[in-house]
Amino acid sequence: MPQLDIVTFFKQYIWTLIVLFFLLTLLLTVILPLIKRGSKIRLIFFPSKIETMGANAPLIRKFAQL
């Protein structure tokens, strides 16, 4: 069975690690900063929405200061 071949398994394992590392890097350098910037802009234009969130308001204010 080719799925259990050591050479094939090792290549698949290495490619999986490379792809996952690339996706993690993309997530940390591009996607998360875009989400953070979008939420900061939203809080600037709609500051009254913070007060309607109740118990999460202090956490949201702290996040906006980062």
N, CA, C and O atoms as a GROMACS GRO file, in nm:
protein
  264
    1MET      N    1   0.084  -0.119   0.000
    1MET     CA    2   0.000   0.000   0.000
    1MET      C    3   0.089   0.125   0.000
    1MET      O    4   0.176   0.139   0.086
    2PRO      N    5   0.067   0.214  -0.094
    2PRO     CA    6   0.154   0.333  -0.102
    2PRO      C    7   0.131   0.432   0.012
    2PRO      O    8   0.219   0.514   0.039
    3GLN      N    9   0.018   0.427   0.079
    3GLN     CA   10  -0.007   0.520   0.188
    3GLN      C   11   0.086   0.494   0.306
    3GLN      O   12   0.118   0.585   0.383
    4LEU      N   13   0.130   0.370   0.321
    4LEU     CA   14   0.214   0.334   0.433
    4LEU      C   15   0.362   0.333   0.399
    4LEU      O   16   0.445   0.296   0.482
    5ASP      N   17   0.396   0.372   0.278
    5ASP     CA   18   0.536   0.378   0.238
    5ASP      C   19   0.604   0.492   0.314
    5ASP      O   20   0.551   0.603   0.322
    6ILE      N   21   0.721   0.465   0.369
    6ILE     CA   22   0.791   0.562   0.453
    6ILE      C   23   0.824   0.689   0.374
    6ILE      O   24   0.805   0.800   0.425
    7VAL      N   25   0.873   0.675   0.253
    7VAL     CA   26   0.912   0.791   0.173
    7VAL      C   27   0.792   0.877   0.140
    7VAL      O   28   0.798   0.999   0.153
    8THR      N   29   0.683   0.817   0.098
    8THR     CA   30   0.562   0.891   0.064
    8THR      C   31   0.503   0.959   0.188
    8THR      O   32   0.461   1.074   0.182
    9PHE      N   33   0.501   0.887   0.298
    9PHE     CA   34   0.447   0.944   0.421
    9PHE      C   35   0.530   1.064   0.466
    9PHE      O   36   0.474   1.166   0.506
   10PHE      N   37   0.661   1.054   0.458
   10PHE     CA   38   0.748   1.162   0.500
   10PHE      C   39   0.727   1.286   0.412
   10PHE      O   40   0.723   1.398   0.463
   11LYS      N   41   0.712   1.267   0.282
   11LYS     CA   42   0.689   1.381   0.192
   11LYS      C   43   0.556   1.448   0.223
   11LYS      O   44   0.547   1.571   0.226
   12GLN      N   45   0.453   1.369   0.246
   12GLN     CA   46   0.323   1.426   0.280
   12GLN      C   47   0.329   1.501   0.412
   12GLN      O   48   0.268   1.607   0.426
   13TYR      N   49   0.401   1.448   0.506
   13TYR     CA   50   0.416   1.512   0.637
   13TYR      C   51   0.488   1.646   0.624
   13TYR      O   52   0.445   1.746   0.682
   14ILE      N   53   0.595   1.648   0.548
   14ILE     CA   54   0.670   1.773   0.527
   14ILE      C   55   0.584   1.877   0.456
   14ILE      O   56   0.582   1.993   0.496
   15TRP      N   57   0.512   1.837   0.351
   15TRP     CA   58   0.426   1.931   0.279
   15TRP      C   59   0.314   1.984   0.369
   15TRP      O   60   0.277   2.101   0.360
   16THR      N   61   0.261   1.898   0.454
   16THR     CA   62   0.158   1.942   0.548
   16THR      C   63   0.213   2.046   0.644
   16THR      O   64   0.148   2.147   0.670
   17LEU      N   65   0.332   2.023   0.696
   17LEU     CA   66   0.394   2.120   0.786
   17LEU      C   67   0.422   2.253   0.716
   17LEU      O   68   0.401   2.359   0.773
   18ILE      N   69   0.469   2.246   0.592
   18ILE     CA   70   0.497   2.369   0.516
   18ILE      C   71   0.369   2.448   0.493
   18ILE      O   72   0.368   2.570   0.513
   19VAL      N   73   0.264   2.382   0.451
   19VAL     CA   74   0.137   2.450   0.424
   19VAL      C   75   0.078   2.508   0.552
   19VAL      O   76   0.030   2.622   0.552
   20LEU      N   77   0.081   2.433   0.662
   20LEU     CA   78   0.028   2.485   0.788
   20LEU      C   79   0.109   2.603   0.839
   20LEU      O   80   0.052   2.698   0.892
   21PHE      N   81   0.241   2.599   0.823
   21PHE     CA   82   0.325   2.712   0.863
   21PHE      C   83   0.292   2.835   0.779
   21PHE      O   84   0.284   2.946   0.831
   22PHE      N   85   0.274   2.816   0.649
   22PHE     CA   86   0.238   2.926   0.561
   22PHE      C   87   0.103   2.986   0.600
   22PHE      O   88   0.088   3.108   0.603
   23LEU      N   89   0.005   2.902   0.628
   23LEU     CA   90  -0.128   2.951   0.667
   23LEU      C   91  -0.123   3.025   0.801
   23LEU      O   92  -0.189   3.128   0.817
   24LEU      N   93  -0.046   2.975   0.896
   24LEU     CA   94  -0.032   3.043   1.024
   24LEU      C   95   0.034   3.178   1.007
   24LEU      O   96  -0.008   3.277   1.068
   25THR      N   97   0.138   3.184   0.925
   25THR     CA   98   0.206   3.311   0.898
   25THR      C   99   0.112   3.410   0.831
   25THR      O  100   0.109   3.528   0.867
   26LEU      N  101   0.035   3.363   0.736
   26LEU     CA  102  -0.063   3.449   0.668
   26LEU      C  103  -0.167   3.501   0.767
   26LEU      O  104  -0.203   3.619   0.763
   27LEU      N  105  -0.214   3.415   0.853
   27LEU     CA  106  -0.313   3.454   0.953
   27LEU      C  107  -0.258   3.560   1.047
   27LEU      O  108  -0.325   3.659   1.075
   28LEU      N  109  -0.136   3.540   1.096
   28LEU     CA  110  -0.080   3.632   1.194
   28LEU      C  111  -0.033   3.764   1.135
   28LEU      O  112  -0.036   3.866   1.203
   29THR      N  113   0.009   3.765   1.009
   29THR     CA  114   0.064   3.888   0.952
   29THR      C  115  -0.036   3.968   0.869
   29THR      O  116  -0.019   4.089   0.852
   30VAL      N  117  -0.140   3.903   0.818
   30VAL     CA  118  -0.233   3.974   0.729
   30VAL      C  119  -0.375   3.979   0.786
   30VAL      O  120  -0.432   4.086   0.802
   31ILE      N  121  -0.430   3.864   0.816
   31ILE     CA  122  -0.572   3.857   0.848
   31ILE      C  123  -0.604   3.917   0.984
   31ILE      O  124  -0.697   3.998   0.995
   32LEU      N  125  -0.530   3.879   1.089
   32LEU     CA  126  -0.560   3.933   1.222
   32LEU      C  127  -0.539   4.084   1.233
   32LEU      O  128  -0.621   4.151   1.295
   33PRO      N  129  -0.432   4.142   1.174
   33PRO     CA  130  -0.423   4.288   1.176
   33PRO      C  131  -0.538   4.358   1.104
   33PRO      O  132  -0.581   4.466   1.146
   34LEU      N  133  -0.588   4.298   0.996
   34LEU     CA  134  -0.702   4.358   0.926
   34LEU      C  135  -0.827   4.356   1.013
   34LEU      O  136  -0.903   4.453   1.015
   35ILE      N  137  -0.848   4.247   1.084
   35ILE     CA  138  -0.964   4.238   1.173
   35ILE      C  139  -0.951   4.340   1.286
   35ILE      O  140  -1.049   4.406   1.321
   36LYS      N  141  -0.832   4.353   1.342
   36LYS     CA  142  -0.810   4.449   1.451
   36LYS      C  143  -0.833   4.593   1.402
   36LYS      O  144  -0.897   4.673   1.470
   37ARG      N  145  -0.779   4.625   1.284
   37ARG     CA  146  -0.796   4.760   1.231
   37ARG      C  147  -0.942   4.790   1.202
   37ARG      O  148  -0.990   4.900   1.229
   38GLY      N  149  -1.013   4.692   1.147
   38GLY     CA  150  -1.155   4.712   1.119
   38GLY      C  151  -1.236   4.734   1.244
   38GLY      O  152  -1.327   4.817   1.246
   39SER      N  153  -1.204   4.659   1.350
   39SER     CA  154  -1.279   4.678   1.474
   39SER      C  155  -1.246   4.812   1.539
   39SER      O  156  -1.333   4.873   1.601
   40LYS      N  157  -1.120   4.859   1.527
   40LYS     CA  158  -1.086   4.990   1.581
   40LYS      C  159  -1.160   5.101   1.507
   40LYS      O  160  -1.212   5.194   1.568
   41ILE      N  161  -1.166   5.091   1.375
   41ILE     CA  162  -1.239   5.190   1.296
   41ILE      C  163  -1.386   5.190   1.332
   41ILE      O  164  -1.448   5.295   1.344
   42ARG      N  165  -1.442   5.071   1.351
   42ARG     CA  166  -1.583   5.060   1.388
   42ARG      C  167  -1.608   5.125   1.524
   42ARG      O  168  -1.710   5.191   1.544
   43LEU      N  169  -1.515   5.108   1.618
   43LEU     CA  170  -1.532   5.168   1.750
   43LEU      C  171  -1.517   5.320   1.746
   43LEU      O  172  -1.577   5.390   1.827
   44ILE      N  173  -1.438   5.371   1.652
   44ILE     CA  174  -1.424   5.516   1.638
   44ILE      C  175  -1.554   5.577   1.586
   44ILE      O  176  -1.599   5.680   1.636
   45PHE      N  177  -1.614   5.512   1.487
   45PHE     CA  178  -1.735   5.568   1.427
   45PHE      C  179  -1.862   5.538   1.508
   45PHE      O  180  -1.960   5.611   1.496
   46PHE      N  181  -1.861   5.433   1.588
   46PHE     CA  182  -1.978   5.396   1.667
   46PHE      C  183  -1.940   5.374   1.814
   46PHE      O  184  -1.951   5.262   1.863
   47PRO      N  185  -1.894   5.478   1.885
   47PRO     CA  186  -1.853   5.458   2.024
   47PRO      C  187  -1.969   5.425   2.117
   47PRO      O  188  -1.948   5.366   2.223
   48SER      N  189  -2.090   5.461   2.080
   48SER     CA  190  -2.204   5.432   2.166
   48SER      C  191  -2.236   5.283   2.171
   48SER      O  192  -2.302   5.236   2.264
   49LYS      N  193  -2.188   5.208   2.073
   49LYS     CA  194  -2.213   5.064   2.073
   49LYS      C  195  -2.140   4.994   2.187
   49LYS      O  196  -2.182   4.887   2.230
   50ILE      N  197  -2.031   5.054   2.236
   50ILE     CA  198  -1.957   4.992   2.346
   50ILE      C  199  -2.044   4.985   2.470
   50ILE      O  200  -2.046   4.883   2.539
   51GLU      N  201  -2.116   5.091   2.498
   51GLU     CA  202  -2.198   5.095   2.619
   51GLU      C  203  -2.314   4.996   2.614
   51GLU      O  204  -2.359   4.948   2.718
   52THR      N  205  -2.361   4.964   2.495
   52THR     CA  206  -2.474   4.871   2.485
   52THR      C  207  -2.430   4.726   2.499
   52THR      O  208  -2.514   4.636   2.504
   53MET      N  209  -2.300   4.701   2.506
   53MET     CA  210  -2.251   4.564   2.516
   53MET      C  211  -2.246   4.515   2.660
   53MET      O  212  -2.215   4.398   2.684
   54GLY      N  213  -2.275   4.599   2.754
   54GLY     CA  214  -2.288   4.557   2.894
   54GLY      C  215  -2.158   4.515   2.957
   54GLY      O  216  -2.064   4.595   2.966
   55ALA      N  217  -2.151   4.390   3.002
   55ALA     CA  218  -2.037   4.341   3.079
   55ALA      C  219  -1.909   4.337   2.997
   55ALA      O  220  -1.800   4.339   3.055
   56ASN      N  221  -1.917   4.330   2.867
   56ASN     CA  222  -1.798   4.324   2.783
   56ASN      C  223  -1.738   4.460   2.753
   56ASN      O  224  -1.633   4.466   2.688
   57ALA      N  225  -1.798   4.568   2.797
   57ALA     CA  226  -1.751   4.702   2.764
   57ALA      C  227  -1.607   4.727   2.809
   57ALA      O  228  -1.530   4.779   2.729
   58PRO      N  229  -1.566   4.693   2.933
   58PRO     CA  230  -1.426   4.716   2.971
   58PRO      C  231  -1.328   4.637   2.885
   58PRO      O  232  -1.220   4.686   2.850
   59LEU      N  233  -1.364   4.516   2.851
   59LEU     CA  234  -1.277   4.434   2.767
   59LEU      C  235  -1.264   4.495   2.627
   59LEU      O  236  -1.155   4.494   2.569
   60ILE      N  237  -1.371   4.547   2.574
   60ILE     CA  238  -1.368   4.608   2.441
   60ILE      C  239  -1.286   4.736   2.443
   60ILE      O  240  -1.212   4.764   2.348
   61ARG      N  241  -1.298   4.816   2.549
   61ARG     CA  242  -1.217   4.938   2.560
   61ARG      C  243  -1.069   4.903   2.566
   61ARG      O  244  -0.986   4.970   2.503
   62LYS      N  245  -1.035   4.800   2.642
   62LYS     CA  246  -0.895   4.759   2.652
   62LYS      C  247  -0.843   4.710   2.517
   62LYS      O  248  -0.729   4.738   2.481
   63PHE      N  249  -0.925   4.638   2.444
   63PHE     CA  250  -0.887   4.590   2.311
   63PHE      C  251  -0.865   4.707   2.216
   63PHE      O  252  -0.775   4.703   2.132
   64ALA      N  253  -0.946   4.810   2.228
   64ALA     CA  254  -0.935   4.926   2.138
   64ALA      C  255  -0.808   5.005   2.165
   64ALA      O  256  -0.759   5.074   2.076
   65GLN      N  257  -0.754   4.997   2.286
   65GLN     CA  258  -0.633   5.071   2.320
   65GLN      C  259  -0.507   5.002   2.270
   65GLN      O  260  -0.401   5.065   2.266
   66LEU      N  261  -0.513   4.876   2.233
   66LEU     CA  262  -0.394   4.803   2.189
   66LEU      C  263  -0.336   4.859   2.062
   66LEU      O  264  -0.236   4.808   2.012
   0.00000   0.00000   0.00000
